[in-house]
């Protein structure tokens, strides 16, 4: 856990270095803060490191994190007498982004200092991001099945021995549309997975049929090219949609962690110091609803900015905004790229 690492490693090492912070021990002249990291001290060290590294924003070089930036062997209560002048506030003021690290044990917004940092980020119009864990291992576990179904569909299509398309083409085209839509905008992870698997084998089967169709020249080239494009693009869509589904599932998990044990309002956040509690509440009292709204947008979208909050006020659905998928872009690109050589395809 973060506490254990701090007590058993950071404190002893920095004590020998003159009781300075870890950050000053490593960089005595200091560094420009590009990213402010906020966390609840409840997470495991590997969970924390994985989420921060996997969510590191492009262009950021240096991050401020309290366990490394504050001198852990010193009593810093004097530095916290005025929350607006605390090391937390000073670091966040110069950082363009704040990275919120959820954890499995409970919402960081049950802690008043984390709520105060959200208040400052709202006031200073910072980009607030949710840190998400690595997706690569889960993606690698999800892809083999959909790729296996693509192979099975292609094989079935090649060996189907269908003499002519007949009514199969409109059935294929129109049956895929609902699968594409549900896979693209659905909010139920298992339903999206079912659509991806069924869509992948169905699109691959149709592509295989097109490749071996003896009477394909009964149709004009433009029509055939559209069928090849659409089926190939659909295969790519459903395979990549599995990647998007895994990332979407992770975003739902991070959102759940941000709300676990939280009432939904920072009014109910707690602080171990009665003095800090009174000072922070006095400062944030007039903005509680706006900070709650800021956090709610972060939970739903994975990111919170002034423009996104304004969009929500106008009724725009921003769920999963930070986790933009690649499947639909691949589908559009695949549908637009010409497939040459239709005339030159040999009849199997």
GURO-739629 format. One record per residue (C-alpha): x, y, z; residue number from 1. Coordinates in steps of 0.5 Angstrom, whole numbers, plus 500, padded with zeros to 3 digits. Example, Ala and Ser with C-alpha at 12.3 -4.5 7.8 and 13.67 -1.06 7.14 Angstrom:
BEGIN
{c1->525; c2->491; c3->516; num->1}
{c1->527; c2->498; c3->514; num->2}
//
This chain:
BEGIN
{c1->500; c2->500; c3->500; num->1}
{c1->502; c2->507; c3->499; num->2}
{c1->502; c2->508; c3->507; num->3}
{c1->507; c2->502; c3->507; num->4}
{c1->512; c2->505; c3->502; num->5}
{c1->512; c2->511; c3->505; num->6}
{c1->513; c2->509; c3->512; num->7}
{c1->518; c2->503; c3->510; num->8}
{c1->522; c2->506; c3->504; num->9}
{c1->521; c2->514; c3->503; num->10}
{c1->521; c2->516; c3->510; num->11}
{c1->528; c2->512; c3->512; num->12}
{c1->531; c2->514; c3->505; num->13}
{c1->529; c2->522; c3->506; num->14}
{c1->531; c2->522; c3->513; num->15}
{c1->538; c2->520; c3->511; num->16}
{c1->538; c2->525; c3->506; num->17}
{c1->537; c2->531; c3->511; num->18}
{c1->529; c2->530; c3->512; num->19}
{c1->528; c2->533; c3->505; num->20}
{c1->522; c2->531; c3->501; num->21}
{c1->524; c2->525; c3->496; num->22}
{c1->523; c2->530; c3->490; num->23}
{c1->528; c2->535; c3->493; num->24}
{c1->533; c2->530; c3->494; num->25}
{c1->532; c2->528; c3->487; num->26}
{c1->532; c2->535; c3->484; num->27}
{c1->535; c2->540; c3->489; num->28}
{c1->533; c2->546; c3->484; num->29}
{c1->526; c2->543; c3->483; num->30}
{c1->522; c2->542; c3->477; num->31}
{c1->516; c2->545; c3->473; num->32}
{c1->510; c2->542; c3->475; num->33}
{c1->506; c2->539; c3->469; num->34}
{c1->501; c2->535; c3->472; num->35}
{c1->498; c2->535; c3->479; num->36}
{c1->496; c2->528; c3->482; num->37}
{c1->491; c2->527; c3->487; num->38}
{c1->490; c2->520; c3->491; num->39}
{c1->487; c2->518; c3->497; num->40}
{c1->493; c2->514; c3->500; num->41}
{c1->489; c2->508; c3->500; num->42}
{c1->491; c2->504; c3->494; num->43}
{c1->497; c2->499; c3->493; num->44}
{c1->503; c2->502; c3->490; num->45}
{c1->503; c2->498; c3->484; num->46}
{c1->496; c2->500; c3->483; num->47}
{c1->498; c2->507; c3->483; num->48}
{c1->504; c2->507; c3->479; num->49}
{c1->500; c2->503; c3->473; num->50}
{c1->494; c2->508; c3->473; num->51}
{c1->499; c2->514; c3->473; num->52}
{c1->503; c2->511; c3->468; num->53}
{c1->498; c2->508; c3->463; num->54}
{c1->494; c2->515; c3->464; num->55}
{c1->500; c2->520; c3->463; num->56}
{c1->498; c2->526; c3->459; num->57}
{c1->502; c2->527; c3->452; num->58}
{c1->507; c2->533; c3->453; num->59}
{c1->507; c2->532; c3->461; num->60}
{c1->514; c2->531; c3->464; num->61}
{c1->514; c2->533; c3->471; num->62}
{c1->508; c2->531; c3->476; num->63}
{c1->507; c2->533; c3->483; num->64}
{c1->505; c2->528; c3->488; num->65}
{c1->504; c2->529; c3->495; num->66}
{c1->507; c2->523; c3->498; num->67}
{c1->514; c2->525; c3->494; num->68}
{c1->513; c2->532; c3->494; num->69}
{c1->512; c2->534; c3->501; num->70}
{c1->517; c2->532; c3->507; num->71}
{c1->515; c2->526; c3->510; num->72}
{c1->519; c2->527; c3->516; num->73}
{c1->517; c2->534; c3->518; num->74}
{c1->510; c2->536; c3->521; num->75}
{c1->507; c2->540; c3->515; num->76}
{c1->501; c2->543; c3->519; num->77}
{c1->504; c2->550; c3->519; num->78}
{c1->504; c2->550; c3->511; num->79}
{c1->497; c2->548; c3->511; num->80}
{c1->494; c2->553; c3->516; num->81}
{c1->491; c2->557; c3->510; num->82}
{c1->489; c2->552; c3->505; num->83}
{c1->490; c2->557; c3->499; num->84}
{c1->497; c2->557; c3->500; num->85}
{c1->498; c2->550; c3->502; num->86}
{c1->503; c2->546; c3->498; num->87}
{c1->498; c2->543; c3->494; num->88}
{c1->494; c2->549; c3->492; num->89}
{c1->501; c2->552; c3->490; num->90}
{c1->503; c2->546; c3->485; num->91}
{c1->496; c2->545; c3->482; num->92}
{c1->496; c2->553; c3->481; num->93}
{c1->502; c2->552; c3->476; num->94}
{c1->499; c2->545; c3->473; num->95}
{c1->495; c2->545; c3->467; num->96}
{c1->492; c2->538; c3->469; num->97}
{c1->490; c2->534; c3->475; num->98}
{c1->490; c2->527; c3->474; num->99}
{c1->485; c2->523; c3->479; num->100}
{c1->487; c2->516; c3->481; num->101}
{c1->481; c2->512; c3->483; num->102}
{c1->482; c2->506; c3->488; num->103}
{c1->479; c2->499; c3->489; num->104}
{c1->478; c2->501; c3->497; num->105}
{c1->473; c2->507; c3->496; num->106}
{c1->472; c2->514; c3->493; num->107}
{c1->478; c2->519; c3->494; num->108}
{c1->472; c2->524; c3->495; num->109}
{c1->470; c2->522; c3->502; num->110}
{c1->477; c2->526; c3->503; num->111}
{c1->476; c2->533; c3->504; num->112}
{c1->483; c2->535; c3->502; num->113}
{c1->481; c2->531; c3->495; num->114}
{c1->475; c2->535; c3->495; num->115}
{c1->479; c2->541; c3->496; num->116}
{c1->483; c2->540; c3->490; num->117}
{c1->477; c2->539; c3->486; num->118}
{c1->475; c2->546; c3->488; num->119}
{c1->481; c2->549; c3->486; num->120}
{c1->481; c2->545; c3->479; num->121}
{c1->474; c2->548; c3->478; num->122}
{c1->476; c2->555; c3->480; num->123}
{c1->482; c2->555; c3->476; num->124}
{c1->479; c2->552; c3->470; num->125}
{c1->484; c2->546; c3->470; num->126}
{c1->483; c2->540; c3->465; num->127}
{c1->481; c2->534; c3->470; num->128}
{c1->483; c2->527; c3->468; num->129}
{c1->481; c2->520; c3->471; num->130}
{c1->487; c2->515; c3->471; num->131}
{c1->485; c2->508; c3->469; num->132}
{c1->489; c2->502; c3->469; num->133}
{c1->493; c2->498; c3->464; num->134}
{c1->488; c2->495; c3->458; num->135}
{c1->493; c2->491; c3->454; num->136}
{c1->493; c2->484; c3->458; num->137}
{c1->485; c2->485; c3->458; num->138}
{c1->485; c2->486; c3->451; num->139}
{c1->490; c2->481; c3->449; num->140}
{c1->485; c2->476; c3->453; num->141}
{c1->479; c2->479; c3->449; num->142}
{c1->482; c2->479; c3->442; num->143}
{c1->483; c2->471; c3->441; num->144}
{c1->476; c2->469; c3->441; num->145}
{c1->473; c2->475; c3->436; num->146}
{c1->479; c2->473; c3->431; num->147}
{c1->477; c2->466; c3->432; num->148}
{c1->470; c2->467; c3->430; num->149}
{c1->473; c2->471; c3->424; num->150}
{c1->477; c2->465; c3->421; num->151}
{c1->471; c2->461; c3->422; num->152}
{c1->466; c2->466; c3->418; num->153}
{c1->471; c2->466; c3->413; num->154}
{c1->472; c2->459; c3->412; num->155}
{c1->465; c2->458; c3->412; num->156}
{c1->464; c2->463; c3->407; num->157}
{c1->469; c2->460; c3->402; num->158}
{c1->466; c2->453; c3->403; num->159}
{c1->459; c2->455; c3->403; num->160}
{c1->458; c2->454; c3->395; num->161}
{c1->453; c2->459; c3->394; num->162}
{c1->451; c2->460; c3->387; num->163}
{c1->448; c2->467; c3->387; num->164}
{c1->447; c2->472; c3->392; num->165}
{c1->440; c2->472; c3->391; num->166}
{c1->436; c2->475; c3->398; num->167}
{c1->443; c2->474; c3->402; num->168}
{c1->446; c2->481; c3->400; num->169}
{c1->440; c2->485; c3->403; num->170}
{c1->439; c2->481; c3->409; num->171}
{c1->447; c2->481; c3->411; num->172}
{c1->447; c2->489; c3->410; num->173}
{c1->441; c2->490; c3->414; num->174}
{c1->442; c2->485; c3->419; num->175}
{c1->449; c2->488; c3->421; num->176}
{c1->446; c2->495; c3->422; num->177}
{c1->443; c2->494; c3->429; num->178}
{c1->449; c2->490; c3->431; num->179}
{c1->454; c2->496; c3->429; num->180}
{c1->449; c2->501; c3->432; num->181}
{c1->449; c2->497; c3->439; num->182}
{c1->456; c2->495; c3->439; num->183}
{c1->458; c2->503; c3->438; num->184}
{c1->453; c2->506; c3->443; num->185}
{c1->451; c2->501; c3->447; num->186}
{c1->452; c2->502; c3->455; num->187}
{c1->452; c2->494; c3->457; num->188}
{c1->458; c2->491; c3->456; num->189}
{c1->456; c2->484; c3->455; num->190}
{c1->451; c2->486; c3->450; num->191}
{c1->456; c2->490; c3->446; num->192}
{c1->461; c2->483; c3->447; num->193}
{c1->455; c2->479; c3->444; num->194}
{c1->454; c2->484; c3->438; num->195}
{c1->462; c2->484; c3->437; num->196}
{c1->462; c2->476; c3->436; num->197}
{c1->456; c2->475; c3->432; num->198}
{c1->458; c2->481; c3->428; num->199}
{c1->465; c2->479; c3->427; num->200}
{c1->463; c2->472; c3->424; num->201}
{c1->457; c2->474; c3->420; num->202}
{c1->461; c2->479; c3->416; num->203}
{c1->467; c2->475; c3->415; num->204}
{c1->462; c2->469; c3->413; num->205}
{c1->459; c2->474; c3->408; num->206}
{c1->466; c2->476; c3->406; num->207}
{c1->468; c2->469; c3->404; num->208}
{c1->462; c2->468; c3->400; num->209}
{c1->463; c2->474; c3->396; num->210}
{c1->470; c2->472; c3->395; num->211}
{c1->468; c2->465; c3->392; num->212}
{c1->462; c2->467; c3->389; num->213}
{c1->461; c2->464; c3->382; num->214}
{c1->456; c2->469; c3->379; num->215}
{c1->459; c2->475; c3->382; num->216}
{c1->459; c2->478; c3->375; num->217}
{c1->452; c2->478; c3->374; num->218}
{c1->452; c2->485; c3->378; num->219}
{c1->456; c2->491; c3->376; num->220}
{c1->463; c2->493; c3->379; num->221}
{c1->460; c2->499; c3->383; num->222}
{c1->455; c2->494; c3->387; num->223}
{c1->460; c2->489; c3->388; num->224}
{c1->466; c2->494; c3->390; num->225}
{c1->461; c2->496; c3->396; num->226}
{c1->459; c2->489; c3->398; num->227}
{c1->467; c2->488; c3->399; num->228}
{c1->468; c2->494; c3->402; num->229}
{c1->462; c2->494; c3->407; num->230}
{c1->464; c2->487; c3->409; num->231}
{c1->471; c2->488; c3->410; num->232}
{c1->470; c2->494; c3->414; num->233}
{c1->465; c2->491; c3->418; num->234}
{c1->470; c2->485; c3->420; num->235}
{c1->475; c2->491; c3->422; num->236}
{c1->470; c2->494; c3->426; num->237}
{c1->467; c2->488; c3->430; num->238}
{c1->475; c2->486; c3->432; num->239}
{c1->477; c2->493; c3->434; num->240}
{c1->470; c2->494; c3->437; num->241}
{c1->472; c2->489; c3->442; num->242}
{c1->478; c2->493; c3->444; num->243}
{c1->474; c2->499; c3->445; num->244}
{c1->469; c2->495; c3->449; num->245}
{c1->475; c2->493; c3->454; num->246}
{c1->477; c2->500; c3->455; num->247}
{c1->469; c2->502; c3->456; num->248}
{c1->469; c2->497; c3->461; num->249}
{c1->475; c2->499; c3->465; num->250}
{c1->472; c2->506; c3->464; num->251}
{c1->466; c2->504; c3->468; num->252}
{c1->470; c2->501; c3->473; num->253}
{c1->474; c2->507; c3->474; num->254}
{c1->468; c2->511; c3->475; num->255}
{c1->465; c2->506; c3->480; num->256}
{c1->471; c2->507; c3->484; num->257}
{c1->471; c2->514; c3->484; num->258}
{c1->464; c2->514; c3->487; num->259}
{c1->465; c2->508; c3->492; num->260}
{c1->462; c2->510; c3->499; num->261}
{c1->461; c2->517; c3->496; num->262}
{c1->455; c2->520; c3->498; num->263}
{c1->455; c2->524; c3->491; num->264}
{c1->457; c2->531; c3->495; num->265}
{c1->463; c2->534; c3->498; num->266}
{c1->459; c2->536; c3->504; num->267}
{c1->460; c2->529; c3->507; num->268}
{c1->467; c2->529; c3->506; num->269}
{c1->471; c2->528; c3->512; num->270}
{c1->478; c2->531; c3->514; num->271}
{c1->482; c2->528; c3->520; num->272}
{c1->484; c2->535; c3->523; num->273}
{c1->478; c2->539; c3->525; num->274}
{c1->482; c2->545; c3->524; num->275}
{c1->483; c2->544; c3->517; num->276}
{c1->476; c2->541; c3->516; num->277}
{c1->473; c2->548; c3->518; num->278}
{c1->478; c2->552; c3->514; num->279}
{c1->477; c2->548; c3->508; num->280}
{c1->469; c2->548; c3->509; num->281}
{c1->469; c2->556; c3->510; num->282}
{c1->473; c2->557; c3->503; num->283}
{c1->469; c2->552; c3->499; num->284}
{c1->462; c2->553; c3->502; num->285}
{c1->459; c2->557; c3->496; num->286}
{c1->461; c2->553; c3->491; num->287}
{c1->459; c2->546; c3->493; num->288}
{c1->454; c2->545; c3->488; num->289}
{c1->459; c2->547; c3->482; num->290}
{c1->464; c2->542; c3->485; num->291}
{c1->459; c2->537; c3->485; num->292}
{c1->458; c2->538; c3->478; num->293}
{c1->465; c2->538; c3->476; num->294}
{c1->466; c2->531; c3->480; num->295}
{c1->460; c2->528; c3->477; num->296}
{c1->462; c2->530; c3->470; num->297}
{c1->469; c2->527; c3->471; num->298}
{c1->465; c2->520; c3->473; num->299}
{c1->461; c2->520; c3->467; num->300}
{c1->466; c2->522; c3->462; num->301}
{c1->473; c2->521; c3->465; num->302}
{c1->475; c2->528; c3->464; num->303}
{c1->472; c2->534; c3->466; num->304}
{c1->473; c2->541; c3->463; num->305}
{c1->469; c2->548; c3->463; num->306}
{c1->467; c2->546; c3->456; num->307}
{c1->464; c2->539; c3->458; num->308}
{c1->461; c2->542; c3->464; num->309}
{c1->457; c2->547; c3->459; num->310}
{c1->455; c2->541; c3->454; num->311}
{c1->452; c2->537; c3->460; num->312}
{c1->448; c2->543; c3->462; num->313}
{c1->445; c2->543; c3->455; num->314}
{c1->443; c2->536; c3->455; num->315}
{c1->449; c2->533; c3->451; num->316}
{c1->451; c2->526; c3->453; num->317}
{c1->458; c2->525; c3->455; num->318}
{c1->459; c2->518; c3->458; num->319}
{c1->466; c2->516; c3->456; num->320}
{c1->468; c2->522; c3->453; num->321}
{c1->475; c2->521; c3->455; num->322}
{c1->475; c2->514; c3->452; num->323}
{c1->474; c2->515; c3->444; num->324}
{c1->474; c2->509; c3->441; num->325}
{c1->477; c2->507; c3->434; num->326}
{c1->472; c2->502; c3->431; num->327}
{c1->468; c2->507; c3->428; num->328}
{c1->474; c2->511; c3->425; num->329}
{c1->476; c2->504; c3->422; num->330}
{c1->469; c2->503; c3->419; num->331}
{c1->469; c2->509; c3->416; num->332}
{c1->476; c2->509; c3->413; num->333}
{c1->475; c2->502; c3->411; num->334}
{c1->468; c2->503; c3->407; num->335}
{c1->472; c2->509; c3->404; num->336}
{c1->478; c2->506; c3->401; num->337}
{c1->477; c2->503; c3->394; num->338}
{c1->478; c2->495; c3->393; num->339}
{c1->481; c2->495; c3->386; num->340}
{c1->482; c2->489; c3->382; num->341}
{c1->475; c2->486; c3->382; num->342}
{c1->475; c2->485; c3->375; num->343}
{c1->481; c2->481; c3->376; num->344}
{c1->479; c2->476; c3->382; num->345}
{c1->479; c2->469; c3->379; num->346}
{c1->473; c2->465; c3->380; num->347}
{c1->474; c2->460; c3->385; num->348}
//
